[in-house]
Amino acid sequence: MTERLAPRVVVVGAGVAGLAAAHALALDARARVVVLEGSPRAGGKLLRGEIAGVPTDLGAESVLARRPEALALIDSLGLSGEITHPATSRAAIWSRGRLRPLPAGHVMGVPVDVRALAASGVMSRPAVARAALDRVLPASRLGDDTSVAAYVRARMGRAVVDRLVEPLLGGVYAGRADLLSLRATLPAVAAVAGQGSLMRALRARPASAASGPVFAGLPGGIGRLAEALTAAALSRGVDVRLGCAARELSRTPSGWRLVVGSAAAPQTIEADAVVLALPAAPAGRLLAPCVPAAATELATIEYASMAIVTLAFAVSAFDKPLDGSGFLVPAVEGRLIKAATFSSLKWGWYSGSAPGLVVLRCSIGRHGDNSDLRRSDEELIAGAWRDLAAIAGVRAAPVDALVTRWGGALPQYFVGHLDRVARVKAVIAGAPGLAVCGAAYDGVGIPACVGSGQAAATQVLRALFGGGE
């Protein structure tokens, strides 16, 4: 009598969502787990490298500490004792010719107090006066959804959008406030929208119970999380196949069939369940023959590309010591860089790894404008150095520099995103043994992606065994 094999679950994609899904699946001994990754490495936007011999993150560099998923996962991997928090969280914004503090108490750039806004100097007096009209304007209707720019501009004027909200949103989505959904990207603002004065409504919100640092990392870089997840998967017998792209997905009477490999030498993999941990476009291509309604919705999700220029300078290269964790640059300022992080000041573990050096990373690129990203690495390094010279007083050339390009890295949560995702999940739920996860759905940060992957694992386990525990 032939022994029946345990059900096979295939996870397509080995970014942090896919690795989190595989990790959750591997904890359930009832399933065999296979991970397919088209690129030569696992980790997605979690990537470590070296600058001037110092380990550093070349992709995402922290996790949101006030969401539990990532820190809980780090703890389960035995790394909780190494969690570190930023040595400083004070950031500035380059506006009207100088670095200025962000207005006290702001909510993702939306000011909550006119006096704090005026004191910051980010905006001109006429622009502050326009923002102050929020206090007397009648309530603005939100409707089913609207863009961030449309709502905030109606309440406080264009300058608040251009010089505060858009730079902060750009740091998360590399997107444009006139396209991004208020409900999906600024839920705290959307929750109080339509109550009259937005400033007054934001100030009146119940105090958050959350306390402690906002962000967390790991010495050597948060990219270690992906490395630890991959090692844990392998140790539990997960079959991780790198350089193995999924080309087709179809339903069978008993489950699913994937075609992988090259067109010249295709291979098939039979699966009892499948988790698609892919960006929207490749997920949609796989779903088109079997769940076309989901594919149609996913085709509308656009992505932004970006580049990170990491530079190492001698401490003596600066006119004066750097202060804070970095700065943002509004697009209206016409600079190449949209943000800079003072990595070696932000994370204390650099002090032992990079004595005498200052490590910075500059972000370049935003949705709909790829002209800067067409420049060569040398041009991006030179341009970032020029901006740092003008803004942060850098006077000497970097001792080392590295450009990391992230093509199509950040999904854009356009107006209507929440409804779009709900429709995708509804039709996916009608295909037993199939789940989707990743940054395209419920959040672009690491904790959101981890939670998305874990939820997908639970969904397919329930489909297979009637329970996800």
C-alpha positions as CSV (number, residue, x, y, z in Angstrom):
1,M,0.0,0.0,0.0
2,T,1.4,3.4,-1.0
3,E,1.8,6.0,1.7
4,R,0.0,9.2,0.9
5,L,2.3,12.2,0.7
6,A,1.5,15.3,2.7
7,P,-0.2,18.1,0.7
8,R,2.2,20.3,-1.1
9,V,2.0,24.1,-0.8
10,V,3.9,26.2,-3.3
11,V,4.8,29.8,-2.4
12,V,5.6,31.8,-5.5
13,G,7.9,34.7,-4.6
14,A,10.6,34.9,-1.9
15,G,10.3,38.5,-0.8
16,V,9.6,39.1,2.9
17,A,5.9,38.3,2.4
18,G,6.6,35.0,0.7
19,L,9.3,34.1,3.2
20,A,6.9,34.9,6.1
21,A,4.2,32.7,4.4
22,A,6.7,29.8,4.0
23,H,7.9,30.2,7.6
24,A,4.3,30.0,8.9
25,L,3.5,27.0,6.6
26,A,6.7,25.2,7.7
27,L,5.7,25.5,11.3
28,D,2.7,23.2,10.4
29,A,4.2,19.8,9.9
30,R,1.2,18.6,7.9
31,A,2.3,20.3,4.6
32,R,5.3,20.1,2.3
33,V,6.4,23.6,1.3
34,V,8.1,24.7,-1.9
35,V,9.3,28.3,-2.5
36,L,9.8,29.5,-6.1
37,E,11.9,32.6,-6.7
38,G,12.7,33.9,-10.1
39,S,15.7,35.9,-9.1
40,P,19.0,34.5,-7.9
41,R,18.4,35.5,-4.3
42,A,15.7,35.5,-1.6
43,G,14.6,38.6,0.4
44,G,13.1,41.0,-2.1
45,K,13.5,44.5,-0.9
46,L,15.5,43.3,2.1
47,L,19.1,43.4,0.9
48,R,22.4,43.9,2.7
49,G,25.7,44.9,1.2
50,E,28.9,46.8,2.2
51,I,30.0,50.4,1.9
52,A,33.6,51.1,2.7
53,G,33.8,47.6,4.2
54,V,30.8,48.3,6.6
55,P,27.7,46.2,6.4
56,T,24.6,48.2,5.6
57,D,21.1,47.9,4.2
58,L,20.7,48.6,0.5
59,G,16.9,48.3,0.6
60,A,14.5,48.6,3.5
61,E,16.3,49.7,6.6
62,S,13.9,49.4,9.5
63,V,10.6,48.0,10.7
64,L,7.7,49.8,12.2
65,A,7.9,48.9,15.9
66,R,4.3,49.8,16.7
67,R,3.0,47.0,14.5
68,P,3.6,43.6,16.1
69,E,4.1,41.2,13.1
70,A,7.8,41.9,12.3
71,L,9.0,42.1,15.9
72,A,7.1,38.9,16.8
73,L,8.7,37.2,13.8
74,I,12.2,38.4,14.7
75,D,11.6,37.0,18.2
76,S,10.5,33.6,16.9
77,L,13.8,33.5,14.9
78,G,15.8,34.0,18.1
79,L,16.9,37.6,17.3
80,S,14.9,39.6,19.7
81,G,17.9,40.2,21.9
82,E,19.6,42.0,19.1
83,I,16.7,44.4,18.3
84,T,18.0,48.0,18.2
85,H,16.2,51.3,17.9
86,P,17.3,54.6,16.3
87,A,19.6,56.7,18.3
88,T,17.7,59.7,17.1
89,S,14.4,60.1,15.3
90,R,14.6,63.8,14.7
91,A,14.2,64.6,11.0
92,A,14.2,67.8,9.0
93,I,12.9,69.1,5.7
94,W,14.7,71.2,3.1
95,S,12.4,74.0,2.4
96,R,12.9,77.6,1.3
97,G,16.7,77.5,1.3
98,R,17.5,75.7,4.6
99,L,16.9,72.7,6.7
100,R,13.9,73.2,8.9
101,P,12.2,71.1,11.6
102,L,8.9,69.3,10.9
103,P,5.9,71.0,12.6
104,A,5.4,69.6,16.1
105,G,2.6,67.0,16.3
106,H,2.1,66.6,12.5
107,V,0.3,63.5,11.2
108,M,2.3,62.4,8.1
109,G,2.9,66.0,7.3
110,V,-0.6,67.3,8.0
111,P,-0.1,70.0,10.6
112,V,-2.3,70.0,13.7
113,D,-1.4,73.5,15.0
114,V,-1.0,76.8,13.1
115,R,1.5,78.2,15.6
116,A,3.7,75.1,15.3
117,L,3.4,75.3,11.5
118,A,4.5,78.9,11.5
119,A,7.4,78.2,13.9
120,S,8.8,75.5,11.6
121,G,9.4,78.0,8.8
122,V,8.6,75.3,6.2
123,M,6.1,77.6,4.5
124,S,5.8,81.3,3.8
125,R,3.5,83.5,5.9
126,P,0.8,83.7,3.2
127,A,0.9,79.9,3.0
128,V,0.5,79.6,6.8
129,A,-2.4,82.0,6.6
130,R,-4.1,79.8,4.0
131,A,-3.6,76.7,6.1
132,A,-5.2,78.6,9.1
133,L,-8.4,78.9,7.1
134,D,-9.0,75.2,7.9
135,R,-10.2,76.3,11.3
136,V,-13.2,78.2,9.8
137,L,-13.9,76.5,6.5
138,P,-17.1,74.3,6.4
139,A,-16.7,70.5,6.5
140,S,-15.2,69.0,3.3
141,R,-16.9,65.8,2.1
142,L,-14.7,62.8,1.8
143,G,-17.1,60.5,-0.1
144,D,-16.1,56.9,-0.8
145,D,-12.5,58.0,-1.3
146,T,-10.5,60.9,-2.6
147,S,-6.9,61.7,-3.2
148,V,-4.7,62.9,-0.3
149,A,-3.9,66.1,-2.2
150,A,-7.5,66.9,-3.0
151,Y,-8.6,66.6,0.6
152,V,-5.7,68.3,2.3
153,R,-5.5,71.0,-0.3
154,A,-9.2,71.9,0.2
155,R,-8.6,72.2,3.9
156,M,-5.2,73.8,4.1
157,G,-3.9,74.8,0.7
158,R,-1.4,73.6,-1.8
159,A,1.7,74.5,0.1
160,V,0.9,72.0,2.9
161,V,0.6,69.3,0.3
162,D,3.7,70.3,-1.6
163,R,6.1,71.0,1.2
164,L,4.9,68.6,4.0
165,V,2.5,65.8,3.0
166,E,4.0,64.8,-0.3
167,P,7.6,64.5,0.9
168,L,6.5,62.3,3.8
169,L,4.3,60.2,1.5
170,G,7.1,60.1,-1.0
171,G,9.3,58.4,1.6
172,V,6.9,55.6,1.9
173,Y,5.4,55.2,-1.6
174,A,7.6,57.3,-3.9
175,G,4.2,58.5,-5.0
176,R,2.2,61.6,-5.8
177,A,-0.3,63.0,-3.3
178,D,-2.8,63.9,-6.1
179,L,-3.1,60.2,-7.0
180,L,-2.8,58.4,-3.7
181,S,-5.9,57.3,-1.8
182,L,-6.5,59.2,1.5
183,R,-8.2,56.1,3.0
184,A,-5.4,53.7,2.1
185,T,-2.4,55.9,2.8
186,L,-3.5,58.3,5.6
187,P,-6.1,56.3,7.5
188,A,-5.6,58.4,10.6
189,V,-6.5,61.5,8.6
190,A,-9.4,59.8,6.8
191,A,-10.8,58.6,10.1
192,V,-11.5,62.2,11.2
193,A,-12.1,63.7,7.8
194,G,-15.4,65.5,7.3
195,Q,-15.7,66.8,10.9
196,G,-15.0,70.4,10.0
197,S,-11.5,71.7,10.9
198,L,-9.0,68.9,10.2
199,M,-6.4,70.4,12.6
200,R,-8.9,70.4,15.4
201,A,-10.1,66.9,14.6
202,L,-6.6,65.5,14.6
203,R,-5.8,67.2,17.9
204,A,-9.0,65.8,19.4
205,R,-8.1,62.2,18.6
206,P,-7.8,59.8,21.6
207,A,-4.3,59.5,22.8
208,S,-2.6,56.5,21.4
209,A,-1.7,53.7,23.8
210,A,1.5,53.0,21.8
211,S,4.7,54.0,23.5
212,G,8.4,53.6,22.9
213,P,10.4,53.9,19.7
214,V,8.6,54.0,16.4
215,F,11.2,52.0,14.4
216,A,13.4,49.1,15.0
217,G,16.3,47.4,13.2
218,L,19.1,44.8,13.6
219,P,22.8,45.4,13.9
220,G,24.3,44.9,10.5
221,G,21.0,45.7,8.8
222,I,17.3,44.7,8.9
223,G,18.2,42.6,5.8
224,R,19.3,40.0,8.3
225,L,15.6,39.2,8.8
226,A,15.4,37.8,5.3
227,E,18.6,35.9,5.7
228,A,17.3,34.3,9.0
229,L,13.9,33.5,7.4
230,T,15.6,31.7,4.5
231,A,17.9,29.8,6.9
232,A,15.0,28.8,9.1
233,A,13.0,27.6,6.0
234,L,15.9,25.4,4.8
235,S,16.4,24.0,8.3
236,R,12.7,22.9,8.4
237,G,12.9,21.2,5.0
238,V,11.4,23.8,2.8
239,D,12.4,23.4,-0.8
240,V,13.7,26.8,-1.8
241,R,14.4,27.1,-5.5
242,L,16.1,30.3,-6.7
243,G,16.3,31.3,-10.3
244,C,13.1,29.4,-10.8
245,A,10.3,31.6,-12.2
246,A,6.7,30.5,-12.4
247,R,5.4,31.0,-15.9
248,E,1.9,29.5,-15.8
249,L,-0.8,28.6,-13.2
250,S,-3.8,26.5,-13.9
251,R,-6.4,24.6,-11.9
252,T,-6.6,20.8,-11.8
253,P,-9.3,18.5,-10.5
254,S,-7.3,18.1,-7.3
255,G,-5.5,21.4,-6.9
256,W,-3.1,23.5,-9.0
257,R,-0.4,23.1,-11.6
258,L,2.5,25.5,-12.1
259,V,4.8,25.6,-15.1
260,V,8.3,26.8,-14.2
261,G,11.6,27.2,-15.9
262,S,12.4,28.4,-19.4
263,A,10.1,28.1,-22.4
264,A,12.7,25.8,-24.0
265,A,12.7,23.4,-21.0
266,P,9.5,23.8,-19.0
267,Q,8.8,21.8,-15.9
268,T,5.5,21.3,-14.1
269,I,4.8,21.2,-10.4
270,E,1.6,19.9,-9.0
271,A,0.4,21.6,-5.8
272,D,-2.5,21.2,-3.4
273,A,-2.4,24.9,-2.6
274,V,-0.6,28.0,-3.9
275,V,0.4,31.3,-2.3
276,L,1.2,34.1,-4.8
277,A,3.6,36.4,-3.1
278,L,4.3,38.5,-6.1
279,P,3.9,42.1,-7.3
280,A,0.6,42.9,-8.9
281,A,1.6,42.5,-12.5
282,P,3.3,39.1,-12.4
283,A,0.5,37.8,-10.0
284,G,-2.1,39.1,-12.5
285,R,-0.4,37.3,-15.4
286,L,-0.5,34.0,-13.6
287,L,-4.1,34.5,-12.5
288,A,-5.4,35.6,-15.9
289,P,-6.4,32.1,-17.1
290,C,-7.9,30.8,-13.9
291,V,-9.1,33.9,-11.9
292,P,-9.5,36.6,-14.6
293,A,-11.4,39.0,-12.5
294,A,-8.5,39.2,-10.0
295,A,-6.1,39.7,-12.9
296,T,-8.1,42.6,-14.2
297,E,-8.1,44.4,-10.9
298,L,-4.3,43.8,-10.3
299,A,-3.5,45.2,-13.8
300,T,-4.6,48.6,-12.5
301,I,-2.1,48.8,-9.7
302,E,0.9,50.8,-10.8
303,Y,4.4,50.8,-9.3
304,A,7.1,53.4,-8.7
305,S,10.8,52.8,-9.4
306,M,13.6,54.3,-7.3
307,A,17.3,54.2,-6.6
308,I,19.2,54.4,-3.3
309,V,22.6,56.0,-3.4
310,T,24.7,54.9,-0.4
311,L,27.8,57.0,0.3
312,A,30.5,56.9,2.9
313,F,32.4,60.1,3.8
314,A,35.2,60.9,6.2
315,V,33.9,62.8,9.3
316,S,36.2,65.7,8.2
317,A,34.2,66.1,5.0
318,F,31.5,68.1,6.7
319,D,31.5,71.8,7.5
320,K,29.8,70.9,10.8
321,P,28.6,67.7,12.5
322,L,25.4,66.3,11.1
323,D,22.3,66.5,13.3
324,G,19.3,64.2,13.5
325,S,18.4,61.1,11.4
326,G,18.2,62.8,8.0
327,F,16.0,65.1,5.9
328,L,13.3,65.1,3.3
329,V,13.3,67.2,0.1
330,P,9.9,68.3,-1.4
331,A,9.7,67.8,-5.2
332,V,9.0,71.5,-5.6
333,E,12.5,72.2,-4.5
334,G,13.8,70.7,-7.8
335,R,16.6,68.6,-6.2
336,L,17.7,65.2,-7.4
337,I,17.4,63.5,-4.1
338,K,14.0,63.3,-2.3
339,A,15.4,62.2,1.1
340,A,18.6,61.4,2.9
341,T,19.1,59.2,5.9
342,F,22.2,59.7,8.1
343,S,22.5,56.0,8.7
344,S,25.6,56.1,10.9
345,L,23.9,58.6,13.2
346,K,20.5,56.9,13.2
347,W,21.8,53.5,14.1
348,G,24.2,53.2,17.0
349,W,25.7,49.9,15.8
350,Y,27.6,51.8,13.0
351,S,29.9,53.4,15.6
352,G,31.8,50.2,16.1
353,S,31.7,49.2,12.4
354,A,32.6,52.6,10.8
355,P,34.9,54.6,13.1
356,G,35.8,57.9,11.4
357,L,33.1,57.5,8.7
358,V,29.7,58.9,8.1
359,V,27.4,56.7,6.1
360,L,24.4,58.3,4.3
361,R,21.8,57.0,1.9
362,C,19.9,59.1,-0.6
363,S,16.6,58.2,-2.2
364,I,15.9,59.1,-5.8
365,G,12.9,58.7,-8.0
366,R,9.1,59.1,-7.8
367,H,6.1,57.6,-9.6
368,G,5.6,58.9,-13.1
369,D,9.1,60.5,-13.4
370,N,11.9,58.1,-14.4
371,S,14.1,60.7,-16.1
372,D,16.5,60.8,-13.1
373,L,16.7,57.0,-13.0
374,R,17.9,56.9,-16.6
375,R,21.2,58.5,-15.5
376,S,24.2,56.4,-15.0
377,D,25.4,55.3,-11.6
378,E,28.2,57.8,-11.8
379,E,25.8,60.6,-12.6
380,L,23.5,59.6,-9.7
381,I,26.4,59.6,-7.3
382,A,27.7,63.0,-8.5
383,G,24.2,64.4,-8.3
384,A,23.6,63.1,-4.8
385,W,26.9,64.5,-3.7
386,R,26.0,68.0,-5.1
387,D,22.7,68.0,-3.2
388,L,24.4,66.9,0.0
389,A,27.0,69.7,-0.5
390,A,24.3,72.3,-0.8
391,I,22.1,71.0,2.0
392,A,24.3,69.2,4.5
393,G,27.7,71.0,4.0
394,V,29.7,68.1,2.4
395,R,32.9,69.5,1.1
396,A,35.0,66.4,0.2
397,A,34.3,63.5,-2.2
398,P,32.9,60.3,-0.7
399,V,35.4,57.5,0.1
400,D,33.0,54.9,-1.3
401,A,29.6,55.0,-3.1
402,L,27.1,52.4,-4.3
403,V,23.9,52.7,-6.3
404,T,21.1,50.2,-5.8
405,R,18.3,50.4,-8.3
406,W,14.8,49.2,-7.4
407,G,12.7,48.9,-10.6
408,G,9.0,48.8,-10.0
409,A,9.5,48.5,-6.2
410,L,6.7,50.4,-4.6
411,P,3.0,49.8,-5.4
412,Q,0.9,52.9,-5.7
413,Y,-2.3,52.9,-3.6
414,F,-4.4,55.1,-5.9
415,V,-7.9,56.3,-5.1
416,G,-10.2,53.3,-4.6
417,H,-7.3,51.0,-3.5
418,L,-9.1,49.5,-0.5
419,D,-12.2,48.6,-2.6
420,R,-9.9,47.2,-5.4
421,V,-8.1,44.9,-2.9
422,A,-11.4,43.8,-1.4
423,R,-12.6,42.7,-4.9
424,V,-9.4,40.8,-5.5
425,K,-9.6,39.0,-2.2
426,A,-13.3,38.2,-2.8
427,V,-12.7,36.4,-6.1
428,I,-9.5,34.7,-4.8
429,A,-11.6,33.3,-1.9
430,G,-13.7,31.5,-4.5
431,A,-10.6,29.6,-5.6
432,P,-9.9,27.1,-2.8
433,G,-6.3,26.5,-2.0
434,L,-5.2,29.9,-3.5
435,A,-4.1,33.0,-1.7
436,V,-2.2,36.2,-2.5
437,C,0.0,38.4,-0.3
438,G,2.6,41.1,-0.5
439,A,3.0,44.9,-0.6
440,A,0.3,45.4,-3.3
441,Y,-2.6,44.8,-0.9
442,D,-2.6,45.9,2.7
443,G,0.6,47.9,3.3
444,V,4.0,48.4,1.9
445,G,6.0,48.2,5.2
446,I,7.8,45.1,6.4
447,P,5.3,44.3,9.3
448,A,2.3,44.7,6.9
449,C,4.0,42.3,4.4
450,V,4.8,39.8,7.1
451,G,1.2,39.9,8.3
452,S,0.0,39.5,4.7
453,G,2.2,36.4,4.2
454,Q,1.1,34.9,7.5
455,A,-2.6,35.5,6.7
456,A,-2.1,33.8,3.3
457,A,-0.5,30.8,5.0
458,T,-3.5,30.5,7.4
459,Q,-5.9,30.8,4.5
460,V,-4.5,27.9,2.5
461,L,-4.0,25.7,5.7
462,R,-7.6,26.2,6.4
463,A,-8.5,25.2,2.9
464,L,-6.4,22.1,3.2
465,F,-7.0,21.0,6.8
466,G,-10.0,22.9,8.0
467,G,-7.9,25.0,10.4
468,G,-4.9,27.3,10.4
469,E,-3.4,26.6,13.8
